[in-house]
Amino acid sequence: MRLSALLVSTLALGALGGITMNMSACNSCKVGAESCPCTGGGGCDPGLTCLSDTCVDENSQATGFASTEDEEEGSASSSSSSSASTDTSSSGESTDSTETTTGPILDSMETGTDGGACNIDGCSAIDVLFAIDGSGSMSEEINALVASQAFNRVVEALEEVNCDDIEYRIGVTNDNSPNFITGLSWAGANPWFDSTEMSSAEIQAAFSEAAPRVAPSGVPVGCEHVLTNASQLLVGDTTGFLRTDALLLLVLITDVDDYGAYDNSMGNTCGLGCTVTPQAVSDLYDNFVTLKGGDEKGVAAIVVAGDPNANGGQNFCGQPRSCGAPIEGYHATRLYDFASMLYMNNGATSNVCNGPQMVPTAIETALRDNIDLACQGFVPPG
């Protein structure tokens, strides 16, 4: 609920082109795989390095790609890079001297049916929590997400993470009440949807009933808080939603920030808004990592919200926008900061200003890109 929504009778929503994350065609070349595009954050499958926006094996002499340093200084930098990753023992054998930062060790990797890498030691389960802004201004984004064909693509991408061997749970909540939300016809034992008990079609139907019920969320003016609400729900959850061996994936969808500074009553020229002092983003991050036993690799997020680097001017209350009419989205500084805190490329962001129809596409792309690598990199305890 934007402040301007209380002062203007209607908001026209439309669609803008473009998307900020890597939108490579995953069917022809799997993002992060060797000789394929790097992720949006410059990551690659374990054992590979991003050079010239392409994932390559630096130990191979036939990569055909050069880093920026190589292009400027010649082949001498290649030798320097090789010496940084391996040491030669007195017997003349090469030994690894540094820990791989992009994921698990190579001897746990396999090749999947789609040609991408799989980590047999990585996660085989994902717990997904959708925290969706229930303001009236989000109705078109919600409708686009629950459309059967769009959400089916999201489910397919989720099921294909780490080469098609994923069990998953999907929970839904809003931006104000720390409870799981289900459809009116839901009769399951738990308030979330489990792939071990339901078919993908049944999960799609259950989600399509639940997601529209995030509205109205009853949030006070300017106090939307998808991230904080997700933290409160999971920290206090007694349903057993989180599993120790599962990657925790937060999907945060909103057109404002989490308790945005500009939505504070002192943060805009209209003097209207929220009086709540928000919890520090770093503390919220710590909450999620603690839930995963202190393993930062066990937390991932997909943020669809206003890009704080996009200049959409200000509304008449002086609130900074990522975009104006026909779509109105506001700088989600706290949400983008949270995504940047996550391990390596575990945080994916997309600008809600790209339009309602791009919301499911952004989530699908992030699953095939960032979340696939996050799952490979998270080795469950035990």
N, C-alpha and C positions, 0 to 999 in steps of 0.2 A: 504494500500500500504506500504509494508515494504521496508526499505532502500535496503535490500539485493535483493529485487525483481527487482530493477533498475540495479543491478550489475550482476545478474545471469540470464541467458536467460530463464530458465524455473523453475517452482516449481512443484514437484510431490506431489500430495495430496493423502492421503490414510486414513485408519481408524485404531484407536487404541481402545482397549477394556477398559471398566470401566467407571464409572461416579461418581462424587464426592458427589452427593446428594442422599438422601434416595430413593432407587428404590424398595421399598416394593410393593408387589402385592396388588393394591388397591381394586381389585374386591373381594378378599377373606377376607380382613381385612382392613378397611379404616384407613389410616394413621391419627393419632391424636385422634382416637376414643378410648373408654375404652377397655382395654385388647389388644389393637393393638399397632404397633410400633409408637414411637414418630417421629416427623418430623426430618429432617436432622439437624435442629438447636436445638433440644431438646424440642420442643413445643408440646402441646396437646390441645384438645378441651377444651373450658371453663369449669372450675370445676374439671379438671383432672391434675395430676402431672406426670412428666416423672421420673420413677424409674426403674433402670436397663433396660433402653432403651424401656420401655413399659409404656403406659399411664394408670394410675390407679386412682381410687378414694380413697384418703387418709382417708376419713371419713368412708370407708367401712372396716369392720374387716376381710373381706374374700378376700383381694386382692391377697395374696400369694406372694407379691413382697417386696423386701427390698432395701432401698437406700444404698449407700456405707457407710454412717455413721451408719445405722442400722447394717450392716454386721460387722462393726468393734466394735461398742459399745453396741450392743444388743438392746432390745426393749425399753430401756429408752429414746432413741432418738425419737421413735415414739410418745411417750407421749409429749415430748418437741415440736415436730412438730405440734401436734394437738392443744396445748395451744397457739401456735403462730398464728393459724388461727381463733380461736374462744375464746370469753370471756364468762364467766358465770355470769349472772346478779344476784342480790340479791334474785330474785325469783326462781333462779335455772334454768332459761331458757338460752339456748345457743344463743349468738348474734355474728354476724360477726364483727370483729374488723379490718380487713384489706381489701383493695380493690383487687379484682381479677385481676392479671396482665396478664392472658392469654386470656382475652376476656370479654364479657358482662355477666350480672348477670344470674344466673341459671334459674330464672322463665321466661326467654324469650327463653329458649331452647326447641326444639322439636327434635324428631327422624325422620330422613328421610327414604325413601324407601330402601336405601342401608345400613341402620343400623348406619350411622354416624349422628353426631349432626348437627342441623341447628339452626341458631339464627334468629328468626322472626324479631328482631330489627336490624339485620345486613344489609349489602348492598344487594340490589336486582338488581344493575346495575354496570357494569364495563366498563371503557373507556380504551382500549388497544392501545398503540402506539408501533409499531415495528420500531426501529431505527437500520438499518442494514448497515454494512460496505459495500460500493460499490466497493471496490478494486477488481482487477482481481483475487487475491488470494482467494477470498471468493465465487467464482462461484459454487463450489461443495456444500458448506454449503447451499447456497441459493437454488440450485436445489433440495437438499434433503428436505428442508423445504416446498417448494411449491408442491412437489409430492402429488397428491390428497389423497392417503390413509394416508400419514403422517399428512398432515394438517387437514384432517377430524378428526383424533384422537385428535389433539390440540383443534379443535372446540368443539368436544364432551366433553372434559375435562373442557373447559370453561363454557359450558352450564350446567354442573353438579355441579358447585361451589355452596356452601350453599344449597345443596339439590335441584338442578334442577330448580331454580326460578330466572334466571338471564337474564336481557337484556344487550346487549353488543354492543359496537362500536369498529371497528378495523380501525386504521389509519396506514399508512406506510410512512416512511421517510428514508433518507440515513444518511451518516456521514458528510455532508458538507452543504447542502442547506436546510434552515429551512422552508420547504414547504411539504405539503402532496403529495404523489406520487400515481397515479392511472394508470390503464391500458389504452391503446390507445382506446379501445372500450367503456370506462366508460362514461355513460351519466347521472349519478345521479346528484341530486341537490347539494350534498355536496361531498367533496373530501375524504370521508371515508365511511365505510360500516356498516350499522345499522341493527341489528337483528330484530328490530320492522318493518322494511320495506323489508327485504330480508330473504330468506330461508338460511339455513346453506350451502346448495349446491351452492347457488348464491354467498354467501360470500366467499366460498372456491375458486370459479372460479375467482371472482374479485381479491382476494389476489394473486392468482397464476399468474395473468396478471401484477399486480402492483409490486410485490417483485423483479422480475428480472430487473425492470426498475430503481432500485436504482443505477445500474452501467451503465456507469461510473459516479462517483459522482463528478469528477473534482476537487478532493481534492488535495492541494499542497503536495509535498513530505513530508511524516511523520506527516501530520496534520489531520489524521483521528480523528473524535471526535463525536461518536454516542451519548454520554451523553450530551455534550454541545449543540449539534444540537437539540436534543429533548427538552432541556430547552428553547432554543431560539424560536423554533417553537411554543411551548405551551404558553410561556409568551406573544408572539406577535400574537397569533391566533385570528382571527375575525370570524371564521366559526361557533363557538358555539360547538366545539367538546367536550369540558369538561362540565360535568353536576355536579351540586353541590351534588347530592345524589349518585354519582357513585364513586367507588374505582378507582383511577388512577393507571394503571398498565403499567410500562415501560418494554419492552422486548428489551434488548440491545445485539446485536450479532456482534462480531468482532474478528479478530485474533491479534489485537494490543491493545494498551491502548487508552484512551481518551487524546489526546495530550501527549503521553508518554514522560517522561523525557529523555529516551534513543533515542527518535526520534527528540529531539532538536539538532540543529546543533552543540551544545557544549556538547551533551550527548553521543557521540559515537566517535570512533577513526577515522572514515572516514570523519568527519567534514561536513556531509551532513544532511539535514533534515529540520524541521519546525522552523520558527523563531517567531511563535506566543506564547505569554505568556498566559497560560490557566487560566481560572477562577478557584478559589479554589473550591474543591469538596464540602466543607461545604456550600459555597454560592450557588452552584447548588442545593444542598439538600434543602436549605432554599427557593429557587425559587419554587420548586415543592410543598413544604408544604404550602407556601403562596397561591398558586393556589387552594389548598384545604381548604382555610379559616383558616389556622393555625393548622389544625388537622393532626398531624403526622401519625395517623392511616389510613389516607386516601390515602397514597402513598405506592405503592409496586413495586418491580422490579424483573425481571428475567434476570440475566447476564450470557451470554454464551461467555466466553473470556478466555484468557490464565491465568491459576492459578499462581499468583505470588509466591506461595510457592513450585511450581514444578520446579525442576532444570533440564532444558534442555540444559544447557551449554550456550555458546555465539556464535553469528555468527562472521564473520571475521571483522565486524565493532565494535565488543565489546558489542552488544546489548544482554541483558539477555533474554533467551528463556524459555518458559514453555515446549517446545518440538521442536525437529529438524526434519530432514527428516524421513519419507516421508511427515509428516505434520509439518508445521512451525507455531508456535504460540508464542507470546511474552507476557511478564509479564504485565497484565492489573491491575496494582496496584491501580490506581484511581477508576476504575470501581468496584473492589472488596471492596475498602474502602467505596464507596457510598452504596453498598448493605449492608455493616455492620452498617451503620448509621441508616438504616430504623428501624421503630418500631418493637420490638420483632423479629418475624421470617418473616417479610414482604419482606426481601431480600433473594432471592435464587441465588446461583452461581453454574455454571458448567464449567468444563474445555473444551474449544474448541478443545483441543488436543485429546479428546476422539473420534474424527472423525466426518465427515459430517453427517453420518446417525444417530448419536446420538443427533443432534441439536433438531429435533422435539420431540424426546423422552425426552430430558432434560426439554423442555418447558411443555410438557404434564405432566410430573411428578411433576414439580413445581406448576402447576395449581391445581393438586389434593392434594398437600401437603401444601406448604406455602401459596399459594394464597387463598385456601379454608379457612384457618384459618384467613387470613387477612380480607377477606370479612365478616366473622362472627364477627370480632372484630371492624369493622368500622361501627359505627352507624351514618347514615346520619343526617345532621342538620334538625331540625324541627320535 
